[in-house]
Amino acid sequence: MQDPNADTEWNDILRKKGILPPKEAPAEEEEDEQLHQPQSVVKTYESMTLEELEENEDEFNDEEDELAIEMYRQKRLAEWKANQIKNAFGELNEISGQDYVQEVNKAGAGIWVVLHLYKPGIPLCTLINQHLSHLANKFPQTKFLKSISNTCIPNYPDRNLPTVFVYHEGEMKAQYIGPLVFGGMNLKCDELEWRLSESGAIKTDLEENPRKQIQDQLMTSIRCSAPNRRAGDEDSDED
């Protein structure tokens, strides 16, 4: 039987007519072809970081190559700037009354600000500062601030502490004043997160109010224990 891979005139005719499959190129020839094929500069640099683009820019002299590299450099730079703006904060920072206008009222377009007025030595204020530090790290696109109450607002009454103000683009959107609003020392971080998300200051991934879950569990516990108490009351009546 004739070898279908043999270089014969008859096999060439059969390949042209589609009767035989195209002849497979030797592995060495394929490698040579790949080595000699022109590489796309745009494709090569498409996945590079801004630093990698800068490191390799001297390797290109062709004007078209330089334009492609510059295009990707500008794209990476824009992405980097957008990411820096989005994650500009990340910490609970202390401010004084002198900083108020600049840090709060002039925070900038699109910026949400959460400001906690507190006093050292008040346990609930300390607890809220701990929660806000965690939330500042979790939501770095929101500016979280704290300030000792009477240094920020002269003669601010202690009975109103803790106080949390929420601002957006310099306009107050929400205010939480006094210990009762926060539920006292039982306040959990996710409860405060939910409260701030309701004001718009952060975008939480919590699906429902954690306080509601606690209330539902409490009511379920009360309903489950109620029949036992009634049964005990009946026993007492029989006695």
C-alpha positions in Angstrom: 0.0 0.0 0.0 1.3 3.4 -0.9 2.4 5.7 1.9 -0.1 8.6 2.1 2.7 10.9 3.6 5.1 10.1 0.7 6.1 13.0 -1.5 4.7 11.7 -4.8 2.8 13.5 -7.6 -0.1 11.2 -7.1 -0.4 12.0 -3.4 -0.2 15.7 -4.1 -3.2 15.3 -6.5 -5.1 13.4 -3.9 -4.4 16.1 -1.2 -5.6 18.9 -3.5 -8.9 17.0 -4.0 -9.3 16.5 -0.3 -9.0 12.7 -0.5 -5.8 12.7 1.6 -5.3 15.0 4.6 -2.7 17.7 4.3 0.8 16.6 5.0 2.0 17.2 8.6 5.0 19.4 8.9 7.9 18.0 10.9 8.1 19.2 14.5 11.4 21.0 13.8 9.9 22.9 10.9 6.9 24.0 13.0 9.3 25.3 15.7 11.3 27.2 13.1 8.1 28.7 11.7 7.0 29.9 15.2 10.4 31.4 15.8 10.4 33.4 12.6 6.8 34.5 12.9 6.5 38.2 13.8 5.3 38.8 17.4 2.5 41.3 18.0 3.9 44.1 20.3 0.4 45.1 21.4 -0.4 41.6 22.4 2.9 41.1 24.2 2.5 44.3 26.3 -1.3 44.1 26.8 -1.0 42.2 30.1 2.0 44.2 31.5 1.8 46.4 34.6 2.7 50.1 34.5 6.2 49.3 36.0 6.9 46.6 33.4 5.9 48.9 30.6 8.4 51.5 31.9 11.2 48.9 32.3 10.8 47.6 28.6 10.2 50.9 26.8 13.9 51.2 25.6 13.5 48.0 23.6 11.3 49.6 21.0 12.3 52.1 18.4 9.6 51.7 15.8 7.1 54.6 15.9 4.1 52.3 15.7 5.5 50.2 18.6 6.0 53.3 20.7 2.4 54.4 20.1 1.1 51.1 21.2 3.2 51.1 24.4 2.1 54.6 25.2 -1.5 53.7 24.8 -1.2 50.8 27.3 0.8 53.0 29.6 -1.9 55.6 29.7 -4.5 52.9 30.3 -2.6 51.4 33.2 -2.0 54.8 34.7 -5.7 55.6 34.5 -6.6 52.3 36.2 -4.0 52.9 38.9 -5.3 56.4 39.6 -8.9 55.2 39.8 -7.9 52.5 42.2 -6.0 55.0 44.4 -9.1 57.2 44.6 -11.4 54.3 45.3 -9.2 53.1 48.1 -7.9 56.4 49.4 -8.6 56.0 53.1 -8.7 52.7 55.0 -8.1 54.1 58.5 -10.0 55.9 61.3 -8.2 59.2 61.5 -8.3 61.9 64.3 -9.1 65.5 63.4 -9.5 68.7 65.4 -12.0 71.5 65.0 -9.6 73.3 62.7 -9.6 70.4 60.3 -13.4 70.1 60.3 -14.2 72.2 57.2 -11.3 70.8 55.1 -11.8 67.2 56.1 -15.6 67.1 56.2 -17.3 69.9 54.3 -14.6 69.9 51.6 -14.0 66.2 51.4 -14.5 66.1 47.7 -16.9 65.0 45.0 -18.5 61.6 45.6 -16.8 61.2 49.1 -18.8 59.9 52.0 -17.6 60.9 55.5 -18.4 59.2 58.8 -17.4 61.4 61.8 -17.5 60.1 65.4 -17.6 62.7 68.2 -16.3 61.0 71.4 -14.6 61.5 74.7 -11.9 59.4 76.2 -13.1 57.4 79.2 -16.6 56.7 77.9 -16.8 53.0 77.3 -19.3 53.1 74.5 -17.2 55.7 72.6 -14.2 53.4 72.9 -16.3 50.5 71.6 -17.5 52.5 68.6 -14.0 53.7 67.8 -12.9 50.0 67.7 -15.8 49.2 65.4 -15.2 52.1 63.1 -11.5 51.2 62.8 -12.6 47.8 61.5 -15.1 49.3 59.1 -12.6 51.9 57.9 -10.3 49.0 56.8 -13.2 47.1 55.3 -14.6 50.1 53.3 -11.5 52.2 52.3 -13.5 54.3 49.8 -15.3 56.0 52.7 -13.5 58.5 54.9 -13.8 57.6 58.6 -12.9 60.3 61.2 -13.1 60.7 64.9 -12.8 63.9 67.0 -12.9 64.7 70.7 -16.3 66.3 71.0 -15.4 69.6 72.7 -12.4 70.2 70.6 -14.5 69.8 67.5 -17.7 71.5 68.7 -17.2 73.8 71.8 -19.4 72.9 74.8 -20.9 69.9 73.1 -22.8 68.1 75.9 -21.5 64.7 77.1 -25.0 63.4 77.3 -25.1 63.4 73.5 -22.1 61.1 73.3 -21.4 59.0 71.3 -22.5 61.0 68.3 -21.9 59.9 64.7 -22.5 62.2 61.7 -22.6 61.0 58.1 -21.8 63.5 55.3 -21.8 63.2 51.5 -20.1 65.9 49.5 -20.2 68.2 52.5 -23.9 67.7 53.2 -25.1 65.9 56.3 -27.1 62.8 55.4 -27.6 61.2 58.9 -26.9 61.7 62.5 -26.9 59.2 65.4 -26.9 60.9 68.8 -26.6 59.4 72.3 -26.1 55.9 73.8 -29.7 54.7 73.4 -29.5 55.1 69.6 -26.6 52.6 69.5 -28.1 50.1 71.9 -25.5 50.6 74.6 -22.5 48.3 75.1 -24.2 45.4 73.4 -23.6 47.1 70.0 -21.9 44.7 67.5 -19.8 45.8 64.6 -22.1 44.4 62.0 -25.0 46.2 63.6 -23.1 49.5 63.2 -22.2 48.5 59.6 -25.9 48.0 58.8 -26.8 51.3 60.3 -24.2 53.1 58.3 -25.2 51.3 55.1 -28.8 52.6 55.6 -27.4 56.1 55.5 -25.6 55.4 52.2 -22.1 55.8 53.6 -21.0 52.2 52.8 -22.3 49.3 50.7 -22.6 46.3 53.0 -22.8 42.7 51.9 -25.1 42.0 54.9 -28.4 40.7 53.7 -30.5 41.9 56.6 -30.3 43.9 59.8 -28.3 41.8 62.4 -30.4 43.4 65.2 -33.5 42.0 63.6 -31.9 38.5 63.7 -31.3 38.9 67.5 -34.8 40.1 68.1 -36.3 37.2 66.1 -34.1 34.7 68.1 -35.2 36.3 71.3 -38.9 36.1 70.4 -38.5 32.5 69.3 -36.9 31.7 72.7 -39.7 33.4 74.5 -42.4 31.5 72.6 -40.6 28.2 73.2 -40.3 28.8 76.9 -43.9 30.1 77.4 -45.7 26.6 77.5 -43.3 25.4 80.1 -44.1 28.3 82.3 -47.9 27.7 81.8 -47.4 24.1 82.7 -45.6 25.1 85.9 -48.4 27.5 86.7 -51.0 24.8 86.3 -49.0 22.5 88.6 -49.0 25.3 91.2 -52.7 25.7 90.9 -53.3 22.0 91.5 -51.2 22.2 94.6 
